[in-house]
């Protein structure tokens, strides 16, 4: 009788422990911590710095030297003074030269948001400040950069810069025609079209005034 009682007690204990096992199996597993997003690498961007008047070339040289000396060439990459090729007549001869597109400004290619690189640029002799809002550098858009590189002849390895005529002249000024059938005629400028490189000059022919369209390279200021 005692053996049967012990078996009954043991059976009751086993039966009573079953719900606890089921509860443990139903307990939710701990959630895994959220995975961190991969850190984004900073991008190369072009910025504009204001240089002291007439010191663009000196500022470019200072920047290139300072970048190398301070070891930030892995964060500041290219320094560019936007220029374009222009042609003008001097002493009756066609001369080709480069003209600054934006005098007083220098372009800097560097990593976006790099405070140390900004500090190096901003404290370079001849640099006034970055161009931007509230003293913060403002990166150029891709379209702005492409336009400047195209004008400077630096967009594409096989592209050549376009030669633009250079003529600082106003409507109403007198000019002398240097080439073509009206060579040595003197007339007054009536209209200019820099985009086409054309100018309309009023000349007197057989006692009558008539407009003549000429290329900028065909006239010279008196």
Kinemage of the C-alpha trace (Angstrom):
@kinemage 1
@onewidth
@group {chain A} dominant
@subgroup {mainchain}
@vectorlist {calphas} color= white
{ca unk a 1} P 0.000 0.000 0.000
{ca unk a 2} L 2.830 2.399 0.854
{ca unk a 3} L 4.529 1.695 -2.505
{ca unk a 4} L 1.301 2.500 -4.393
{ca unk a 5} L 0.899 5.712 -2.425
{ca unk a 6} L 4.443 6.802 -3.287
{ca unk a 7} L 3.813 6.056 -6.978
{ca unk a 8} L 0.618 8.101 -6.853
{ca unk a 9} L 2.429 11.032 -5.251
{ca unk a 10} L 5.222 10.822 -7.825
{ca unk a 11} L 2.682 10.706 -10.641
{ca unk a 12} L 0.926 13.738 -9.231
{ca unk a 13} L 4.212 15.664 -9.026
{ca unk a 14} L 5.083 14.869 -12.642
{ca unk a 15} L 1.635 15.795 -13.834
{ca unk a 16} L 1.744 19.059 -11.907
{ca unk a 17} L 5.076 20.085 -13.406
{ca unk a 18} L 3.918 19.706 -17.019
{ca unk a 19} L 2.273 23.165 -17.324
{ca unk a 20} L 5.521 24.836 -16.225
{ca unk a 21} L 7.415 23.111 -19.056
{ca unk a 22} L 4.787 24.248 -21.558
{ca unk a 23} L 4.978 27.814 -20.237
{ca unk a 24} L 8.750 27.819 -20.692
{ca unk a 25} L 8.411 26.599 -24.276
{ca unk a 26} L 5.891 29.331 -25.070
{ca unk a 27} L 8.042 32.132 -23.621
{ca unk a 28} L 9.119 34.544 -26.426
{ca unk a 29} L 12.798 34.628 -27.361
{ca unk a 30} L 14.563 37.965 -26.672
{ca unk a 31} L 14.555 40.341 -29.658
{ca unk a 32} L 17.850 40.954 -31.425
{ca unk a 33} L 19.140 44.541 -31.214
{ca unk a 34} L 18.411 46.612 -34.375
{ca unk a 35} L 21.253 46.527 -36.862
{ca unk a 36} L 23.037 49.845 -37.433
{ca unk a 37} L 22.864 51.388 -40.906
{ca unk a 38} L 26.181 51.423 -42.784
{ca unk a 39} L 27.971 54.743 -42.484
{ca unk a 40} L 27.846 56.802 -45.655
{ca unk a 41} L 31.165 57.850 -47.104
{ca unk a 42} L 31.502 61.628 -47.656
{ca unk a 43} L 31.265 62.718 -51.279
{ca unk a 44} L 33.523 64.983 -53.287
{ca unk a 45} L 31.945 68.397 -53.811
{ca unk a 46} L 33.009 71.659 -55.422
{ca unk a 47} L 32.962 74.840 -53.335
{ca unk a 48} L 33.693 78.497 -54.097
{ca unk a 49} L 36.069 80.628 -52.049
{ca unk a 50} L 36.398 84.382 -52.313
{ca unk a 51} L 39.955 85.575 -52.940
{ca unk a 52} L 41.404 89.014 -52.448
{ca unk a 53} L 41.183 91.129 -55.590
{ca unk a 54} L 43.818 90.237 -58.170
{ca unk a 55} L 45.249 87.410 -56.037
{ca unk a 56} L 43.489 84.414 -57.599
{ca unk a 57} L 46.697 82.812 -58.921
{ca unk a 58} L 48.530 83.470 -55.655
{ca unk a 59} L 45.658 81.956 -53.670
{ca unk a 60} L 45.708 78.865 -55.886
{ca unk a 61} L 49.451 78.431 -55.265
{ca unk a 62} L 49.017 79.011 -51.510
{ca unk a 63} L 46.212 76.455 -51.307
{ca unk a 64} L 48.138 73.777 -53.198
{ca unk a 65} L 51.205 74.294 -50.983
{ca unk a 66} L 49.202 74.373 -47.745
{ca unk a 67} L 47.223 71.232 -48.637
{ca unk a 68} L 50.449 69.327 -49.244
{ca unk a 69} L 52.209 70.681 -46.143
{ca unk a 70} L 49.324 69.917 -43.762
{ca unk a 71} L 48.690 66.481 -45.253
{ca unk a 72} L 45.056 66.933 -46.273
{ca unk a 73} L 45.444 65.931 -49.912
{ca unk a 74} L 43.165 62.962 -49.205
{ca unk a 75} L 40.355 65.423 -48.406
{ca unk a 76} L 41.080 68.409 -50.643
{ca unk a 77} L 41.640 67.418 -54.259
{ca unk a 78} L 41.626 70.110 -56.957
{ca unk a 79} L 41.967 73.890 -57.050
{ca unk a 80} L 40.593 75.625 -60.141
{ca unk a 81} L 40.407 79.199 -61.405
{ca unk a 82} L 37.625 79.198 -64.043
{ca unk a 83} L 38.933 80.744 -67.260
{ca unk a 84} L 37.943 80.843 -70.906
{ca unk a 85} L 39.932 81.269 -74.100
{ca unk a 86} L 39.305 84.582 -75.854
{ca unk a 87} L 40.582 86.179 -79.040
{ca unk a 88} L 41.173 89.875 -79.615
{ca unk a 89} L 42.862 92.118 -82.126
{ca unk a 90} L 46.056 93.854 -80.982
{ca unk a 91} L 48.050 95.993 -83.374
{ca unk a 92} L 46.182 94.416 -86.264
{ca unk a 93} L 47.010 90.871 -85.149
{ca unk a 94} L 44.784 88.186 -83.666
{ca unk a 95} L 45.861 87.333 -80.126
{ca unk a 96} L 44.641 84.372 -78.056
{ca unk a 97} L 44.582 84.632 -74.272
{ca unk a 98} L 42.794 83.280 -71.208
{ca unk a 99} L 40.331 85.395 -69.257
{ca unk a 100} L 38.983 84.705 -65.777
{ca unk a 101} L 35.268 83.923 -65.911
{ca unk a 102} L 34.648 84.998 -62.298
{ca unk a 103} L 37.416 87.347 -61.133
{ca unk a 104} L 37.955 87.162 -57.383
{ca unk a 105} L 36.781 83.557 -56.983
{ca unk a 106} L 38.526 80.179 -56.821
{ca unk a 107} L 36.934 76.710 -56.939
{ca unk a 108} L 37.954 73.997 -54.478
{ca unk a 109} L 37.061 70.309 -54.744
{ca unk a 110} L 36.940 68.664 -51.310
{ca unk a 111} L 35.044 66.203 -49.139
{ca unk a 112} L 31.573 67.301 -48.135
{ca unk a 113} L 31.193 68.294 -44.483
{ca unk a 114} L 34.898 68.021 -43.587
{ca unk a 115} L 35.357 70.692 -40.905
{ca unk a 116} L 39.147 70.335 -40.720
{ca unk a 117} L 39.515 70.755 -44.483
{ca unk a 118} L 37.262 73.820 -44.353
{ca unk a 119} L 39.462 75.298 -41.640
{ca unk a 120} L 42.612 74.737 -43.721
{ca unk a 121} L 41.080 76.445 -46.767
{ca unk a 122} L 39.531 79.334 -44.841
{ca unk a 123} L 42.822 80.181 -43.105
{ca unk a 124} L 44.948 80.184 -46.252
{ca unk a 125} L 46.605 83.554 -47.022
{ca unk a 126} L 44.584 85.494 -49.592
{ca unk a 127} L 41.309 83.641 -48.923
{ca unk a 128} L 38.522 85.864 -47.597
{ca unk a 129} L 35.886 83.192 -46.943
{ca unk a 130} L 33.758 80.486 -48.468
{ca unk a 131} L 30.715 81.444 -50.513
{ca unk a 132} L 27.627 80.210 -48.661
{ca unk a 133} L 24.805 81.046 -46.292
{ca unk a 134} L 25.517 81.990 -42.666
{ca unk a 135} L 29.237 81.465 -43.115
{ca unk a 136} L 28.781 77.803 -44.092
{ca unk a 137} L 30.277 76.596 -47.388
{ca unk a 138} L 27.609 75.965 -50.022
{ca unk a 139} L 28.437 73.200 -52.511
{ca unk a 140} L 27.866 73.846 -56.210
{ca unk a 141} L 25.269 71.767 -58.017
{ca unk a 142} L 26.368 69.203 -60.580
{ca unk a 143} L 24.979 71.312 -63.444
{ca unk a 144} L 26.903 74.384 -62.236
{ca unk a 145} L 30.138 72.392 -62.034
{ca unk a 146} L 29.651 70.894 -65.504
{ca unk a 147} L 29.032 74.336 -67.001
{ca unk a 148} L 32.175 75.812 -65.426
{ca unk a 149} L 34.320 72.859 -66.474
{ca unk a 150} L 32.982 73.089 -70.021
{ca unk a 151} L 33.699 76.805 -70.238
{ca unk a 152} L 37.206 76.179 -68.915
{ca unk a 153} L 37.814 73.382 -71.418
{ca unk a 154} L 38.192 70.791 -68.647
{ca unk a 155} L 35.052 68.735 -69.283
{ca unk a 156} L 36.134 65.661 -71.215
{ca unk a 157} L 39.642 64.710 -72.292
{ca unk a 158} L 39.104 65.244 -76.021
{ca unk a 159} L 37.145 68.495 -75.855
{ca unk a 160} L 38.866 71.745 -76.729
{ca unk a 161} L 37.862 75.074 -75.204
{ca unk a 162} L 35.883 77.325 -77.518
{ca unk a 163} L 37.545 80.583 -78.453
{ca unk a 164} L 35.313 83.552 -77.696
{ca unk a 165} L 35.847 86.956 -79.248
{ca unk a 166} L 36.858 89.602 -76.751
{ca unk a 167} L 35.619 93.093 -77.417
{ca unk a 168} L 34.755 95.604 -74.755
{ca unk a 169} L 32.674 98.015 -76.743
{ca unk a 170} L 29.371 99.797 -76.310
{ca unk a 171} L 26.583 100.799 -78.641
{ca unk a 172} L 27.281 104.241 -80.099
{ca unk a 173} L 31.079 103.914 -80.106
{ca unk a 174} L 33.034 104.539 -83.289
{ca unk a 175} L 35.065 101.649 -84.690
{ca unk a 176} L 37.264 100.914 -87.668
{ca unk a 177} L 36.625 97.872 -89.848
{ca unk a 178} L 39.837 95.865 -90.164
{ca unk a 179} L 38.845 93.045 -92.512
{ca unk a 180} L 36.483 92.253 -95.365
{ca unk a 181} L 35.064 94.351 -98.220
{ca unk a 182} L 34.576 97.359 -95.904
{ca unk a 183} L 38.147 97.357 -94.629
{ca unk a 184} L 39.301 100.772 -93.299
{ca unk a 185} L 35.723 102.082 -93.165
{ca unk a 186} L 34.776 103.880 -89.958
{ca unk a 187} L 31.319 103.564 -88.467
{ca unk a 188} L 29.273 103.563 -85.285
{ca unk a 189} L 28.186 100.453 -83.411
{ca unk a 190} L 24.428 100.071 -83.519
{ca unk a 191} L 24.029 96.618 -81.977
{ca unk a 192} L 26.170 93.890 -80.378
{ca unk a 193} L 25.515 90.165 -80.023
{ca unk a 194} L 28.214 88.599 -77.797
{ca unk a 195} L 26.635 85.129 -77.945
{ca unk a 196} L 27.050 85.030 -81.729
{ca unk a 197} L 30.223 87.094 -81.744
{ca unk a 198} L 28.587 89.578 -84.102
{ca unk a 199} L 28.250 93.349 -84.198
{ca unk a 200} L 26.176 95.656 -86.400
{ca unk a 201} L 27.984 98.791 -87.548
{ca unk a 202} L 26.470 101.753 -89.395
{ca unk a 203} L 28.769 102.834 -92.221
{ca unk a 204} L 28.402 105.489 -94.908
{ca unk a 205} L 28.417 104.069 -98.440
{ca unk a 206} L 27.926 106.339 -101.473
{ca unk a 207} L 26.610 109.079 -99.239
{ca unk a 208} L 24.068 106.827 -97.529
{ca unk a 209} L 24.225 105.180 -94.111
{ca unk a 210} L 23.720 101.428 -94.097
{ca unk a 211} L 24.035 98.700 -91.424
{ca unk a 212} L 26.777 96.106 -91.861
{ca unk a 213} L 26.954 92.930 -89.785
{ca unk a 214} L 30.500 91.984 -88.895
{ca unk a 215} L 32.387 89.549 -86.734
{ca unk a 216} L 33.934 90.947 -83.568
{ca unk a 217} L 37.329 90.112 -85.056
{ca unk a 218} L 36.674 92.413 -88.011
{ca unk a 219} L 36.576 95.669 -86.046
{ca unk a 220} L 38.835 97.651 -83.735
{ca unk a 221} L 38.197 100.527 -81.363
{ca unk a 222} L 39.433 103.920 -82.491
